[in-house]
Amino acid sequence: MANENFNEHFKAIFEVHGEVPTRGLINTQRFAPGAVLVYQLALLYRHERRLDINHGLKPFLRAA
């Protein structure tokens, strides 16, 4: 259950409900771990500055 919630949250942030925005196997293999890394760095940044972790995360990632 928790994994499905995270999966939906992650897909909504990076807008990948359908096809990923890359072409080819290698580019897609780079996109997925890259998106996870950016997500984790954003959470770490917001945690260290005592900001609300989930509120405003998508605009925060768009601005970065």
Protein Blocks (a to p, Z undefined) as FASTA:
>chain_A
ZZmmmmmmmmmmnopabccfbecjklmmmmmmmmmmmmmmmmmmmmmnopafkgoklmmm
mmZZ
